[in-house]
Amino acid sequence: MLATVRDYDRLVRERPTFHGPAFYEDVGRRHIVHQVWGWTGERRYTMHLYITRETAAGWECHHFTSAFHALPSAMPTRAF
């Protein structure tokens, strides 16, 4: 299990659908990273992570997905 700490109380109210883009550079090559959030329930969402990388041959895009459950902020503290 992987647990992240975010203000999920606020995120559940606002239900964002997009995060980013963020721009990075590594060894002279640029990267663009952004997320698309698809809400699948009141506190569940699927996060689509897109990483677009500059390569010697041009640009390539990678796509990854993860499912998240947005727990209320008080819940993880009670678990430990």
PyMOL Python script that loads the backbone (N, CA, C, O; Angstrom):
from pymol import cmd

cmd.read_pdbstr("""\
ATOM      1  N   MET A   1       0.837  -1.173   0.000  1.00  0.00           N
ATOM      2  CA  MET A   1       0.000   0.000   0.000  1.00  0.00           C
ATOM      3  C   MET A   1       0.881   1.235   0.000  1.00  0.00           C
ATOM      4  O   MET A   1       1.875   1.305   0.722  1.00  0.00           O
ATOM      5  N   LEU A   2       0.511   2.190  -0.804  1.00  0.00           N
ATOM      6  CA  LEU A   2       1.190   3.477  -0.845  1.00  0.00           C
ATOM      7  C   LEU A   2       0.202   4.532  -0.400  1.00  0.00           C
ATOM      8  O   LEU A   2      -0.890   4.637  -0.959  1.00  0.00           O
ATOM      9  N   ALA A   3       0.571   5.315   0.599  1.00  0.00           N
ATOM     10  CA  ALA A   3      -0.304   6.379   1.094  1.00  0.00           C
ATOM     11  C   ALA A   3       0.370   7.721   0.847  1.00  0.00           C
ATOM     12  O   ALA A   3       1.547   7.904   1.159  1.00  0.00           O
ATOM     13  N   THR A   4      -0.388   8.658   0.282  1.00  0.00           N
ATOM     14  CA  THR A   4       0.112  10.013   0.086  1.00  0.00           C
ATOM     15  C   THR A   4      -0.697  10.947   0.970  1.00  0.00           C
ATOM     16  O   THR A   4      -1.841  10.653   1.317  1.00  0.00           O
ATOM     17  N   VAL A   5      -0.099  12.065   1.328  1.00  0.00           N
ATOM     18  CA  VAL A   5      -0.784  13.035   2.161  1.00  0.00           C
ATOM     19  C   VAL A   5      -1.091  14.248   1.288  1.00  0.00           C
ATOM     20  O   VAL A   5      -0.195  14.975   0.859  1.00  0.00           O
ATOM     21  N   ARG A   6      -2.363  14.440   1.044  1.00  0.00           N
ATOM     22  CA  ARG A   6      -2.843  15.597   0.297  1.00  0.00           C
ATOM     23  C   ARG A   6      -4.058  16.134   1.032  1.00  0.00           C
ATOM     24  O   ARG A   6      -4.618  15.463   1.899  1.00  0.00           O
ATOM     25  N   ASP A   7      -4.451  17.323   0.688  1.00  0.00           N
ATOM     26  CA  ASP A   7      -5.674  17.892   1.263  1.00  0.00           C
ATOM     27  C   ASP A   7      -6.861  17.317   0.494  1.00  0.00           C
ATOM     28  O   ASP A   7      -7.500  18.008  -0.300  1.00  0.00           O
ATOM     29  N   TYR A   8      -7.145  16.031   0.747  1.00  0.00           N
ATOM     30  CA  TYR A   8      -8.216  15.369   0.021  1.00  0.00           C
ATOM     31  C   TYR A   8      -9.591  15.936   0.364  1.00  0.00           C
ATOM     32  O   TYR A   8     -10.503  15.848  -0.458  1.00  0.00           O
ATOM     33  N   ASP A   9      -9.767  16.511   1.545  1.00  0.00           N
ATOM     34  CA  ASP A   9     -11.050  17.129   1.878  1.00  0.00           C
ATOM     35  C   ASP A   9     -11.366  18.233   0.857  1.00  0.00           C
ATOM     36  O   ASP A   9     -12.488  18.318   0.357  1.00  0.00           O
ATOM     37  N   ARG A  10     -10.389  19.058   0.557  1.00  0.00           N
ATOM     38  CA  ARG A  10     -10.565  20.136  -0.427  1.00  0.00           C
ATOM     39  C   ARG A  10     -10.704  19.566  -1.827  1.00  0.00           C
ATOM     40  O   ARG A  10     -11.551  20.014  -2.601  1.00  0.00           O
ATOM     41  N   LEU A  11      -9.873  18.573  -2.159  1.00  0.00           N
ATOM     42  CA  LEU A  11      -9.919  18.005  -3.506  1.00  0.00           C
ATOM     43  C   LEU A  11     -11.255  17.332  -3.806  1.00  0.00           C
ATOM     44  O   LEU A  11     -11.745  17.415  -4.933  1.00  0.00           O
ATOM     45  N   VAL A  12     -11.850  16.668  -2.819  1.00  0.00           N
ATOM     46  CA  VAL A  12     -13.157  16.032  -3.022  1.00  0.00           C
ATOM     47  C   VAL A  12     -14.225  17.093  -3.292  1.00  0.00           C
ATOM     48  O   VAL A  12     -15.125  16.875  -4.103  1.00  0.00           O
ATOM     49  N   ARG A  13     -14.128  18.237  -2.616  1.00  0.00           N
ATOM     50  CA  ARG A  13     -15.087  19.329  -2.856  1.00  0.00           C
ATOM     51  C   ARG A  13     -14.903  19.917  -4.251  1.00  0.00           C
ATOM     52  O   ARG A  13     -15.879  20.152  -4.964  1.00  0.00           O
ATOM     53  N   GLU A  14     -13.643  20.155  -4.643  1.00  0.00           N
ATOM     54  CA  GLU A  14     -13.359  20.830  -5.917  1.00  0.00           C
ATOM     55  C   GLU A  14     -13.352  19.883  -7.116  1.00  0.00           C
ATOM     56  O   GLU A  14     -13.626  20.308  -8.239  1.00  0.00           O
ATOM     57  N   ARG A  15     -13.043  18.605  -6.892  1.00  0.00           N
ATOM     58  CA  ARG A  15     -12.992  17.575  -7.931  1.00  0.00           C
ATOM     59  C   ARG A  15     -12.212  18.035  -9.179  1.00  0.00           C
ATOM     60  O   ARG A  15     -12.773  18.104 -10.273  1.00  0.00           O
ATOM     61  N   PRO A  16     -10.925  18.347  -9.008  1.00  0.00           N
ATOM     62  CA  PRO A  16     -10.143  18.789 -10.162  1.00  0.00           C
ATOM     63  C   PRO A  16     -10.037  17.679 -11.215  1.00  0.00           C
ATOM     64  O   PRO A  16     -10.109  16.493 -10.891  1.00  0.00           O
ATOM     65  N   THR A  17      -9.868  18.074 -12.450  1.00  0.00           N
ATOM     66  CA  THR A  17      -9.746  17.094 -13.529  1.00  0.00           C
ATOM     67  C   THR A  17      -8.381  17.155 -14.214  1.00  0.00           C
ATOM     68  O   THR A  17      -8.079  16.325 -15.070  1.00  0.00           O
ATOM     69  N   PHE A  18      -7.552  18.141 -13.837  1.00  0.00           N
ATOM     70  CA  PHE A  18      -6.268  18.332 -14.515  1.00  0.00           C
ATOM     71  C   PHE A  18      -5.269  18.912 -13.530  1.00  0.00           C
ATOM     72  O   PHE A  18      -5.620  19.758 -12.707  1.00  0.00           O
ATOM     73  N   HIS A  19      -4.017  18.456 -13.613  1.00  0.00           N
ATOM     74  CA  HIS A  19      -2.938  18.987 -12.780  1.00  0.00           C
ATOM     75  C   HIS A  19      -1.709  19.149 -13.658  1.00  0.00           C
ATOM     76  O   HIS A  19      -1.288  18.200 -14.320  1.00  0.00           O
ATOM     77  N   GLY A  20      -1.136  20.332 -13.668  1.00  0.00           N
ATOM     78  CA  GLY A  20       0.062  20.566 -14.470  1.00  0.00           C
ATOM     79  C   GLY A  20      -0.239  21.581 -15.556  1.00  0.00           C
ATOM     80  O   GLY A  20      -1.245  22.284 -15.459  1.00  0.00           O
ATOM     81  N   PRO A  21       0.559  21.683 -16.548  1.00  0.00           N
ATOM     82  CA  PRO A  21       1.771  20.907 -16.797  1.00  0.00           C
ATOM     83  C   PRO A  21       2.958  21.434 -16.000  1.00  0.00           C
ATOM     84  O   PRO A  21       2.983  22.588 -15.572  1.00  0.00           O
ATOM     85  N   ALA A  22       3.933  20.564 -15.814  1.00  0.00           N
ATOM     86  CA  ALA A  22       5.199  20.931 -15.190  1.00  0.00           C
ATOM     87  C   ALA A  22       6.299  20.659 -16.218  1.00  0.00           C
ATOM     88  O   ALA A  22       6.243  19.673 -16.952  1.00  0.00           O
ATOM     89  N   PHE A  23       7.285  21.532 -16.260  1.00  0.00           N
ATOM     90  CA  PHE A  23       8.365  21.421 -17.237  1.00  0.00           C
ATOM     91  C   PHE A  23       9.684  21.139 -16.516  1.00  0.00           C
ATOM     92  O   PHE A  23      10.004  21.784 -15.517  1.00  0.00           O
ATOM     93  N   TYR A  24      10.434  20.183 -17.023  1.00  0.00           N
ATOM     94  CA  TYR A  24      11.720  19.795 -16.435  1.00  0.00           C
ATOM     95  C   TYR A  24      12.752  19.687 -17.534  1.00  0.00           C
ATOM     96  O   TYR A  24      12.423  19.531 -18.709  1.00  0.00           O
ATOM     97  N   GLU A  25      14.003  19.774 -17.131  1.00  0.00           N
ATOM     98  CA  GLU A  25      15.099  19.532 -18.070  1.00  0.00           C
ATOM     99  C   GLU A  25      16.104  18.626 -17.390  1.00  0.00           C
ATOM    100  O   GLU A  25      16.469  18.839 -16.233  1.00  0.00           O
ATOM    101  N   ASP A  26      16.550  17.609 -18.121  1.00  0.00           N
ATOM    102  CA  ASP A  26      17.502  16.631 -17.589  1.00  0.00           C
ATOM    103  C   ASP A  26      18.515  16.321 -18.685  1.00  0.00           C
ATOM    104  O   ASP A  26      18.152  15.802 -19.740  1.00  0.00           O
ATOM    105  N   VAL A  27      19.762  16.632 -18.440  1.00  0.00           N
ATOM    106  CA  VAL A  27      20.860  16.381 -19.384  1.00  0.00           C
ATOM    107  C   VAL A  27      20.524  16.986 -20.762  1.00  0.00           C
ATOM    108  O   VAL A  27      20.715  16.349 -21.799  1.00  0.00           O
ATOM    109  N   GLY A  28      20.024  18.220 -20.742  1.00  0.00           N
ATOM    110  CA  GLY A  28      19.747  18.917 -21.982  1.00  0.00           C
ATOM    111  C   GLY A  28      18.479  18.479 -22.697  1.00  0.00           C
ATOM    112  O   GLY A  28      18.182  19.004 -23.769  1.00  0.00           O
ATOM    113  N   ARG A  29      17.728  17.546 -22.151  1.00  0.00           N
ATOM    114  CA  ARG A  29      16.472  17.083 -22.769  1.00  0.00           C
ATOM    115  C   ARG A  29      15.291  17.549 -21.914  1.00  0.00           C
ATOM    116  O   ARG A  29      15.324  17.472 -20.686  1.00  0.00           O
ATOM    117  N   ARG A  30      14.267  18.025 -22.580  1.00  0.00           N
ATOM    118  CA  ARG A  30      13.096  18.550 -21.870  1.00  0.00           C
ATOM    119  C   ARG A  30      12.057  17.454 -21.631  1.00  0.00           C
ATOM    120  O   ARG A  30      11.947  16.490 -22.388  1.00  0.00           O
ATOM    121  N   HIS A  31      11.294  17.642 -20.538  1.00  0.00           N
ATOM    122  CA  HIS A  31      10.193  16.759 -20.176  1.00  0.00           C
ATOM    123  C   HIS A  31       8.986  17.630 -19.821  1.00  0.00           C
ATOM    124  O   HIS A  31       9.129  18.688 -19.209  1.00  0.00           O
ATOM    125  N   ILE A  32       7.821  17.177 -20.204  1.00  0.00           N
ATOM    126  CA  ILE A  32       6.573  17.835 -19.823  1.00  0.00           C
ATOM    127  C   ILE A  32       5.727  16.784 -19.116  1.00  0.00           C
ATOM    128  O   ILE A  32       5.509  15.697 -19.651  1.00  0.00           O
ATOM    129  N   VAL A  33       5.251  17.103 -17.922  1.00  0.00           N
ATOM    130  CA  VAL A  33       4.491  16.144 -17.121  1.00  0.00           C
ATOM    131  C   VAL A  33       3.151  16.787 -16.749  1.00  0.00           C
ATOM    132  O   VAL A  33       3.103  17.935 -16.306  1.00  0.00           O
ATOM    133  N   HIS A  34       2.069  16.033 -16.936  1.00  0.00           N
ATOM    134  CA  HIS A  34       0.767  16.494 -16.459  1.00  0.00           C
ATOM    135  C   HIS A  34      -0.092  15.294 -16.086  1.00  0.00           C
ATOM    136  O   HIS A  34       0.188  14.160 -16.473  1.00  0.00           O
ATOM    137  N   GLN A  35      -1.151  15.575 -15.320  1.00  0.00           N
ATOM    138  CA  GLN A  35      -2.064  14.532 -14.856  1.00  0.00           C
ATOM    139  C   GLN A  35      -3.487  14.889 -15.261  1.00  0.00           C
ATOM    140  O   GLN A  35      -3.871  16.059 -15.270  1.00  0.00           O
ATOM    141  N   VAL A  36      -4.264  13.860 -15.597  1.00  0.00           N
ATOM    142  CA  VAL A  36      -5.694  14.000 -15.837  1.00  0.00           C
ATOM    143  C   VAL A  36      -6.389  13.099 -14.823  1.00  0.00           C
ATOM    144  O   VAL A  36      -6.091  11.908 -14.734  1.00  0.00           O
ATOM    145  N   TRP A  37      -7.313  13.672 -14.063  1.00  0.00           N
ATOM    146  CA  TRP A  37      -8.015  12.918 -13.016  1.00  0.00           C
ATOM    147  C   TRP A  37      -9.425  12.634 -13.481  1.00  0.00           C
ATOM    148  O   TRP A  37     -10.160  13.550 -13.850  1.00  0.00           O
ATOM    149  N   GLY A  38      -9.809  11.357 -13.464  1.00  0.00           N
ATOM    150  CA  GLY A  38     -11.166  10.954 -13.791  1.00  0.00           C
ATOM    151  C   GLY A  38     -11.843  10.445 -12.532  1.00  0.00           C
ATOM    152  O   GLY A  38     -11.499   9.374 -12.031  1.00  0.00           O
ATOM    153  N   TRP A  39     -12.803  11.202 -12.016  1.00  0.00           N
ATOM    154  CA  TRP A  39     -13.490  10.820 -10.778  1.00  0.00           C
ATOM    155  C   TRP A  39     -14.453   9.683 -11.081  1.00  0.00           C
ATOM    156  O   TRP A  39     -15.283   9.786 -11.985  1.00  0.00           O
ATOM    157  N   THR A  40     -14.342   8.601 -10.325  1.00  0.00           N
ATOM    158  CA  THR A  40     -15.150   7.402 -10.548  1.00  0.00           C
ATOM    159  C   THR A  40     -16.130   7.153  -9.406  1.00  0.00           C
ATOM    160  O   THR A  40     -16.878   6.175  -9.439  1.00  0.00           O
ATOM    161  N   GLY A  41     -16.137   7.992  -8.432  1.00  0.00           N
ATOM    162  CA  GLY A  41     -17.020   7.883  -7.271  1.00  0.00           C
ATOM    163  C   GLY A  41     -16.869   9.133  -6.438  1.00  0.00           C
ATOM    164  O   GLY A  41     -16.162  10.065  -6.822  1.00  0.00           O
ATOM    165  N   GLU A  42     -17.535   9.155  -5.293  1.00  0.00           N
ATOM    166  CA  GLU A  42     -17.466  10.339  -4.443  1.00  0.00           C
ATOM    167  C   GLU A  42     -16.052  10.618  -3.954  1.00  0.00           C
ATOM    168  O   GLU A  42     -15.649  11.778  -3.866  1.00  0.00           O
ATOM    169  N   ARG A  43     -15.288   9.568  -3.632  1.00  0.00           N
ATOM    170  CA  ARG A  43     -13.927   9.734  -3.109  1.00  0.00           C
ATOM    171  C   ARG A  43     -12.911   8.899  -3.870  1.00  0.00           C
ATOM    172  O   ARG A  43     -11.816   8.653  -3.362  1.00  0.00           O
ATOM    173  N   ARG A  44     -13.240   8.466  -5.050  1.00  0.00           N
ATOM    174  CA  ARG A  44     -12.306   7.650  -5.854  1.00  0.00           C
ATOM    175  C   ARG A  44     -12.062   8.312  -7.206  1.00  0.00           C
ATOM    176  O   ARG A  44     -12.960   8.896  -7.812  1.00  0.00           O
ATOM    177  N   TYR A  45     -10.811   8.197  -7.653  1.00  0.00           N
ATOM    178  CA  TYR A  45     -10.492   8.724  -8.975  1.00  0.00           C
ATOM    179  C   TYR A  45      -9.369   7.903  -9.594  1.00  0.00           C
ATOM    180  O   TYR A  45      -8.584   7.258  -8.899  1.00  0.00           O
ATOM    181  N   THR A  46      -9.316   7.947 -10.901  1.00  0.00           N
ATOM    182  CA  THR A  46      -8.212   7.342 -11.645  1.00  0.00           C
ATOM    183  C   THR A  46      -7.333   8.474 -12.134  1.00  0.00           C
ATOM    184  O   THR A  46      -7.807   9.409 -12.780  1.00  0.00           O
ATOM    185  N   MET A  47      -6.058   8.387 -11.825  1.00  0.00           N
ATOM    186  CA  MET A  47      -5.112   9.411 -12.248  1.00  0.00           C
ATOM    187  C   MET A  47      -4.354   8.895 -13.462  1.00  0.00           C
ATOM    188  O   MET A  47      -3.753   7.820 -13.428  1.00  0.00           O
ATOM    189  N   HIS A  48      -4.393   9.676 -14.529  1.00  0.00           N
ATOM    190  CA  HIS A  48      -3.635   9.384 -15.739  1.00  0.00           C
ATOM    191  C   HIS A  48      -2.423  10.309 -15.743  1.00  0.00           C
ATOM    192  O   HIS A  48      -2.566  11.531 -15.783  1.00  0.00           O
ATOM    193  N   LEU A  49      -1.246   9.730 -15.703  1.00  0.00           N
ATOM    194  CA  LEU A  49       0.001  10.486 -15.704  1.00  0.00           C
ATOM    195  C   LEU A  49       0.592  10.436 -17.104  1.00  0.00           C
ATOM    196  O   LEU A  49       0.804   9.357 -17.657  1.00  0.00           O
ATOM    197  N   TYR A  50       0.856  11.599 -17.671  1.00  0.00           N
ATOM    198  CA  TYR A  50       1.452  11.702 -19.003  1.00  0.00           C
ATOM    199  C   TYR A  50       2.836  12.332 -18.862  1.00  0.00           C
ATOM    200  O   TYR A  50       2.991  13.402 -18.274  1.00  0.00           O
ATOM    201  N   ILE A  51       3.824  11.655 -19.407  1.00  0.00           N
ATOM    202  CA  ILE A  51       5.190  12.170 -19.430  1.00  0.00           C
ATOM    203  C   ILE A  51       5.613  12.247 -20.887  1.00  0.00           C
ATOM    204  O   ILE A  51       5.717  11.228 -21.568  1.00  0.00           O
ATOM    205  N   THR A  52       5.852  13.449 -21.353  1.00  0.00           N
ATOM    206  CA  THR A  52       6.305  13.660 -22.726  1.00  0.00           C
ATOM    207  C   THR A  52       7.774  14.033 -22.654  1.00  0.00           C
ATOM    208  O   THR A  52       8.149  15.012 -22.009  1.00  0.00           O
ATOM    209  N   ARG A  53       8.608  13.232 -23.332  1.00  0.00           N
ATOM    210  CA  ARG A  53      10.064  13.399 -23.244  1.00  0.00           C
ATOM    211  C   ARG A  53      10.653  13.746 -24.598  1.00  0.00           C
ATOM    212  O   ARG A  53      10.252  13.205 -25.629  1.00  0.00           O
ATOM    213  N   GLU A  54      11.602  14.650 -24.571  1.00  0.00           N
ATOM    214  CA  GLU A  54      12.358  14.972 -25.768  1.00  0.00           C
ATOM    215  C   GLU A  54      13.487  13.945 -25.905  1.00  0.00           C
ATOM    216  O   GLU A  54      14.236  13.715 -24.955  1.00  0.00           O
ATOM    217  N   THR A  55      13.606  13.338 -27.066  1.00  0.00           N
ATOM    218  CA  THR A  55      14.666  12.375 -27.329  1.00  0.00           C
ATOM    219  C   THR A  55      15.458  12.837 -28.548  1.00  0.00           C
ATOM    220  O   THR A  55      15.090  13.814 -29.200  1.00  0.00           O
ATOM    221  N   ALA A  56      16.525  12.146 -28.846  1.00  0.00           N
ATOM    222  CA  ALA A  56      17.318  12.483 -30.037  1.00  0.00           C
ATOM    223  C   ALA A  56      16.495  12.327 -31.312  1.00  0.00           C
ATOM    224  O   ALA A  56      16.739  13.023 -32.297  1.00  0.00           O
ATOM    225  N   ALA A  57      15.525  11.420 -31.300  1.00  0.00           N
ATOM    226  CA  ALA A  57      14.693  11.165 -32.481  1.00  0.00           C
ATOM    227  C   ALA A  57      13.429  12.024 -32.520  1.00  0.00           C
ATOM    228  O   ALA A  57      12.676  11.959 -33.492  1.00  0.00           O
ATOM    229  N   GLY A  58      13.186  12.818 -31.496  1.00  0.00           N
ATOM    230  CA  GLY A  58      11.972  13.631 -31.428  1.00  0.00           C
ATOM    231  C   GLY A  58      11.319  13.502 -30.066  1.00  0.00           C
ATOM    232  O   GLY A  58      11.996  13.256 -29.067  1.00  0.00           O
ATOM    233  N   TRP A  59      10.016  13.666 -30.024  1.00  0.00           N
ATOM    234  CA  TRP A  59       9.276  13.616 -28.767  1.00  0.00           C
ATOM    235  C   TRP A  59       8.556  12.289 -28.641  1.00  0.00           C
ATOM    236  O   TRP A  59       8.046  11.756 -29.627  1.00  0.00           O
ATOM    237  N   GLU A  60       8.512  11.745 -27.409  1.00  0.00           N
ATOM    238  CA  GLU A  60       7.755  10.526 -27.140  1.00  0.00           C
ATOM    239  C   GLU A  60       6.915  10.748 -25.893  1.00  0.00           C
ATOM    240  O   GLU A  60       7.314  11.466 -24.976  1.00  0.00           O
ATOM    241  N   CYS A  61       5.736  10.115 -25.874  1.00  0.00           N
ATOM    242  CA  CYS A  61       4.812  10.282 -24.760  1.00  0.00           C
ATOM    243  C   CYS A  61       4.585   8.942 -24.075  1.00  0.00           C
ATOM    244  O   CYS A  61       4.417   7.917 -24.737  1.00  0.00           O
ATOM    245  N   HIS A  62       4.579   8.956 -22.741  1.00  0.00           N
ATOM    246  CA  HIS A  62       4.311   7.761 -21.935  1.00  0.00           C
ATOM    247  C   HIS A  62       3.071   8.034 -21.095  1.00  0.00           C
ATOM    248  O   HIS A  62       2.862   9.151 -20.622  1.00  0.00           O
ATOM    249  N   HIS A  63       2.258   7.012 -20.915  1.00  0.00           N
ATOM    250  CA  HIS A  63       1.000   7.147 -20.180  1.00  0.00           C
ATOM    251  C   HIS A  63       0.929   6.058 -19.116  1.00  0.00           C
ATOM    252  O   HIS A  63       1.138   4.881 -19.411  1.00  0.00           O
ATOM    253  N   PHE A  64       0.633   6.453 -17.875  1.00  0.00           N
ATOM    254  CA  PHE A  64       0.509   5.530 -16.758  1.00  0.00           C
ATOM    255  C   PHE A  64      -0.799   5.849 -16.028  1.00  0.00           C
ATOM    256  O   PHE A  64      -1.232   7.001 -16.009  1.00  0.00           O
ATOM    257  N   THR A  65      -1.428   4.833 -15.427  1.00  0.00           N
ATOM    258  CA  THR A  65      -2.642   5.075 -14.647  1.00  0.00           C
ATOM    259  C   THR A  65      -2.512   4.452 -13.262  1.00  0.00           C
ATOM    260  O   THR A  65      -1.820   3.453 -13.069  1.00  0.00           O
ATOM    261  N   SER A  66      -3.194   5.068 -12.314  1.00  0.00           N
ATOM    262  CA  SER A  66      -3.285   4.551 -10.944  1.00  0.00           C
ATOM    263  C   SER A  66      -4.656   4.901 -10.398  1.00  0.00           C
ATOM    264  O   SER A  66      -5.226   5.938 -10.739  1.00  0.00           O
ATOM    265  N   ALA A  67      -5.182   4.030  -9.549  1.00  0.00           N
ATOM    266  CA  ALA A  67      -6.464   4.285  -8.894  1.00  0.00           C
ATOM    267  C   ALA A  67      -6.197   4.809  -7.490  1.00  0.00           C
ATOM    268  O   ALA A  67      -5.322   4.302  -6.788  1.00  0.00           O
ATOM    269  N   PHE A  68      -6.952   5.824  -7.084  1.00  0.00           N
ATOM    270  CA  PHE A  68      -6.771   6.449  -5.785  1.00  0.00           C
ATOM    271  C   PHE A  68      -8.090   6.493  -5.025  1.00  0.00           C
ATOM    272  O   PHE A  68      -9.163   6.586  -5.623  1.00  0.00           O
ATOM    273  N   HIS A  69      -7.997   6.425  -3.712  1.00  0.00           N
ATOM    274  CA  HIS A  69      -9.132   6.607  -2.822  1.00  0.00           C
ATOM    275  C   HIS A  69      -8.793   7.802  -1.941  1.00  0.00           C
ATOM    276  O   HIS A  69      -7.842   7.754  -1.161  1.00  0.00           O
ATOM    277  N   ALA A  70      -9.559   8.859  -2.064  1.00  0.00           N
ATOM    278  CA  ALA A  70      -9.297  10.112  -1.351  1.00  0.00           C
ATOM    279  C   ALA A  70      -9.885  10.041   0.053  1.00  0.00           C
ATOM    280  O   ALA A  70     -11.051  10.379   0.261  1.00  0.00           O
ATOM    281  N   LEU A  71      -9.091   9.608   1.002  1.00  0.00           N
ATOM    282  CA  LEU A  71      -9.555   9.460   2.388  1.00  0.00           C
ATOM    283  C   LEU A  71      -9.696  10.818   3.064  1.00  0.00           C
ATOM    284  O   LEU A  71      -8.939  11.741   2.763  1.00  0.00           O
ATOM    285  N   PRO A  72     -10.660  10.949   3.978  1.00  0.00           N
ATOM    286  CA  PRO A  72     -10.746  12.187   4.768  1.00  0.00           C
ATOM    287  C   PRO A  72      -9.450  12.396   5.548  1.00  0.00           C
ATOM    288  O   PRO A  72      -8.795  11.428   5.933  1.00  0.00           O
ATOM    289  N   SER A  73      -9.081  13.646   5.780  1.00  0.00           N
ATOM    290  CA  SER A  73      -7.781  13.940   6.402  1.00  0.00           C
ATOM    291  C   SER A  73      -7.630  13.325   7.789  1.00  0.00           C
ATOM    292  O   SER A  73      -6.508  13.010   8.185  1.00  0.00           O
ATOM    293  N   ALA A  74      -8.696  13.144   8.530  1.00  0.00           N
ATOM    294  CA  ALA A  74      -8.601  12.577   9.885  1.00  0.00           C
ATOM    295  C   ALA A  74      -8.406  11.066   9.870  1.00  0.00           C
ATOM    296  O   ALA A  74      -7.911  10.508  10.850  1.00  0.00           O
ATOM    297  N   MET A  75      -8.777  10.395   8.799  1.00  0.00           N
ATOM    298  CA  MET A  75      -8.744   8.933   8.780  1.00  0.00           C
ATOM    299  C   MET A  75      -7.341   8.330   8.864  1.00  0.00           C
ATOM    300  O   MET A  75      -7.140   7.426   9.676  1.00  0.00           O
ATOM    301  N   PRO A  76      -6.348   8.779   8.064  1.00  0.00           N
ATOM    302  CA  PRO A  76      -5.008   8.170   8.184  1.00  0.00           C
ATOM    303  C   PRO A  76      -4.392   8.325   9.568  1.00  0.00           C
ATOM    304  O   PRO A  76      -3.653   7.445  10.008  1.00  0.00           O
ATOM    305  N   THR A  77      -4.677   9.417  10.261  1.00  0.00           N
ATOM    306  CA  THR A  77      -4.103   9.596  11.601  1.00  0.00           C
ATOM    307  C   THR A  77      -4.691   8.599  12.583  1.00  0.00           C
ATOM    308  O   THR A  77      -3.996   8.143  13.491  1.00  0.00           O
ATOM    309  N   ARG A  78      -5.944   8.259  12.417  1.00  0.00           N
ATOM    310  CA  ARG A  78      -6.569   7.269  13.298  1.00  0.00           C
ATOM    311  C   ARG A  78      -6.011   5.867  13.029  1.00  0.00           C
ATOM    312  O   ARG A  78      -5.979   5.030  13.931  1.00  0.00           O
ATOM    313  N   ALA A  79      -5.572   5.611  11.793  1.00  0.00           N
ATOM    314  CA  ALA A  79      -5.082   4.280  11.431  1.00  0.00           C
ATOM    315  C   ALA A  79      -3.735   3.973  12.088  1.00  0.00           C
ATOM    316  O   ALA A  79      -3.398   2.806  12.286  1.00  0.00           O
ATOM    317  N   PHE A  80      -2.967   5.003  12.427  1.00  0.00           N
ATOM    318  CA  PHE A  80      -1.650   4.780  13.015  1.00  0.00           C
ATOM    319  C   PHE A  80      -1.731   5.112  14.459  1.00  0.00           C
ATOM    320  O   PHE A  80      -0.736   5.002  15.175  1.00  0.00           O
TER     321      PHE A  80
END
""", "prot")
cmd.dss("prot")
cmd.show_as("cartoon", "prot")
cmd.util.cbc("prot")
cmd.orient("prot")
